[in-house]
Amino acid sequence: MTVVSGYGECTVVDKLRKATSEDGVLTRIGQAIMLHRAGDREEARNRLTALWHEIGPQGDAFHRCALAHYMADTQDDPRDELDWDLRALEAAEGFVTERPDNAAPGASSVADGPGPRHPLVALRAFFPSLHLNIAADYAALDRPADAHAQLRRARASINALADGEYRQGLRDAIERLQLRIDGAAGRTA
């Protein structure tokens, strides 16, 4: 369940694709996303699954994060969707590190690991959406306390984003989900 619908869910992938035009993996992820948005969920899931196996557990962190993030949206079972969203978060958290103490101020940090090097800002830009989607997964599984915890993390991580439509769309989506969770809690109380 992409909860940022209409606010450029692909913004992060699109920006990175421009920065790494030779990156065929991101192109293939983008093609699968287009299939999914065109209504071919099963083919999108099949392509993403094949690409997941091709990348492997030691593959590029950004690739694994982006792929798992969008793979979650192709799932039929909310538990499977949560599993994929958690994989995406794990990939991002495993490679996002602080700028080394000896790096020059203003130096561009990159995520290390095999494969292409991606600016940390690209991985960090996923965090609000990842936490928001995980919150939605928990809400769908009737786990409001876990959903609230993820909403807090989404709000905290949104501050790393530049002002703009994507950031505002995430803020709006966070508030809508908060209201939905609170409304559901009020109906069952």
C-alpha positions in Angstrom: 0.0 0.0 0.0 1.7 3.2 -1.1 0.3 5.8 1.1 1.9 8.7 -0.6 -0.2 8.3 -3.7 -0.2 11.3 -6.0 2.9 12.8 -4.5 5.7 11.3 -6.6 6.4 8.0 -5.0 9.1 7.6 -7.6 10.6 11.0 -6.9 13.6 9.4 -5.1 14.1 6.8 -7.8 13.7 9.3 -10.6 16.2 11.7 -9.1 18.7 8.9 -8.6 18.2 7.5 -12.1 19.1 10.9 -13.5 22.3 10.9 -11.4 23.2 7.4 -12.4 21.9 7.1 -16.0 24.0 4.0 -16.6 22.3 2.1 -13.8 20.3 -0.6 -15.5 19.0 -2.0 -12.2 17.1 1.2 -11.4 15.8 1.2 -14.9 14.4 -2.3 -14.5 12.9 -1.4 -11.1 11.3 1.6 -12.8 9.9 -0.6 -15.5 8.3 -2.9 -13.0 6.8 0.0 -11.1 5.3 1.2 -14.4 3.8 -2.3 -14.9 2.3 -2.2 -11.4 0.8 1.2 -11.9 -0.7 0.1 -15.2 -2.5 -2.7 -13.3 -0.2 -5.7 -14.0 0.6 -6.4 -10.3 1.6 -10.0 -10.9 4.1 -9.3 -13.7 5.6 -6.4 -11.7 5.9 -8.8 -8.7 7.5 -11.5 -10.9 10.1 -9.0 -12.4 10.9 -7.5 -9.0 11.3 -11.0 -7.5 13.7 -12.1 -10.3 15.7 -8.8 -9.8 15.8 -9.4 -6.1 17.4 -12.8 -6.6 19.8 -11.3 -9.1 20.9 -8.5 -6.8 21.3 -10.8 -3.8 21.7 -10.1 -0.1 25.1 -8.4 -0.6 23.9 -6.2 -3.5 23.8 -2.5 -3.6 21.9 -1.1 -0.6 20.0 1.5 -2.7 18.9 -1.1 -5.2 17.8 -3.5 -2.4 16.0 -0.6 -0.6 14.2 0.7 -3.7 13.3 -2.8 -4.9 11.9 -4.0 -1.6 10.1 -0.7 -1.1 8.2 -1.1 -4.4 7.9 -4.9 -4.0 5.9 -4.3 -0.9 3.2 -2.6 -3.0 2.8 -5.6 -5.2 1.9 -7.9 -2.3 -1.6 -9.3 -1.7 -1.2 -10.2 2.0 -0.6 -7.3 4.4 1.9 -9.5 6.3 4.0 -10.0 3.1 3.8 -6.3 2.5 5.1 -5.6 6.0 8.0 -8.1 5.4 9.1 -6.3 2.2 8.8 -2.8 3.8 10.9 -4.0 6.7 13.5 -5.4 4.2 13.6 -2.0 2.5 14.2 -0.3 5.9 16.8 -2.8 6.9 18.7 -2.2 3.6 18.6 1.6 4.1 19.5 1.5 7.8 22.4 -0.9 7.1 24.2 1.5 4.8 23.3 5.0 6.0 26.2 6.2 8.1 27.3 9.5 9.4 29.9 11.6 7.5 33.3 10.5 8.8 34.9 12.8 11.3 37.8 13.5 9.0 35.7 14.4 6.0 35.7 17.9 4.9 32.6 20.0 5.9 30.1 19.9 3.1 31.6 16.8 1.6 29.1 14.6 -0.2 28.7 11.3 1.7 28.0 8.1 -0.2 26.7 4.7 0.8 29.4 2.2 0.7 29.1 -1.4 -0.5 29.4 -3.3 -3.7 28.1 -1.7 -6.9 27.5 1.9 -7.7 27.9 4.6 -5.1 24.8 6.5 -4.3 24.5 9.8 -2.3 23.4 9.2 1.2 20.7 11.7 0.6 19.1 9.3 -1.8 18.9 6.6 0.8 17.8 9.0 3.5 15.0 10.3 1.3 13.4 6.9 1.6 13.1 6.9 5.4 9.9 9.0 5.8 8.1 6.9 3.1 9.4 3.7 4.5 8.3 4.5 8.0 4.9 5.7 6.7 4.3 2.5 4.7 5.3 0.4 7.7 2.9 2.3 9.8 0.2 1.6 7.2 1.1 -2.0 7.2 0.8 -2.2 11.0 -2.5 -0.4 10.9 -3.8 -2.9 8.3 -2.7 -5.7 10.7 -4.6 -4.0 13.6 -1.4 -3.1 15.5 -2.0 0.6 16.3 0.8 0.9 18.9 3.4 -0.2 16.3 1.7 2.0 13.7 2.0 5.0 16.0 5.7 4.3 16.7 6.4 4.2 12.9 4.5 7.5 12.4 6.7 9.1 15.0 9.8 7.8 13.1 8.3 9.1 9.8 7.7 12.6 11.3 11.3 12.7 12.7 12.9 11.6 9.4 10.9 14.0 7.2 13.0 16.9 8.5 16.0 15.5 6.4 14.0 16.3 3.2 14.2 19.5 1.3 11.0 21.6 1.3 8.8 20.8 -1.6 5.9 18.8 -2.9 7.3 15.4 -2.0 7.9 16.5 1.6 4.5 18.1 1.9 2.8 15.1 0.4 4.5 12.9 3.0 3.4 15.2 5.8 -0.2 15.1 4.5 -0.1 11.3 4.2 1.2 11.0 7.7 -1.6 13.1 9.1 -4.2 11.2 7.1 -2.9 7.9 8.4 -2.8 9.3 11.9 -6.5 10.3 11.6 -7.4 6.9 10.2 -5.7 5.0 13.0 -7.1 7.3 15.7 -10.6 7.0 14.1 -10.3 3.2 14.1 -9.3 3.2 17.7 -12.2 5.4 18.6 -14.7 3.0 16.9 -13.4 0.1 18.8 -13.1 1.8 22.2 
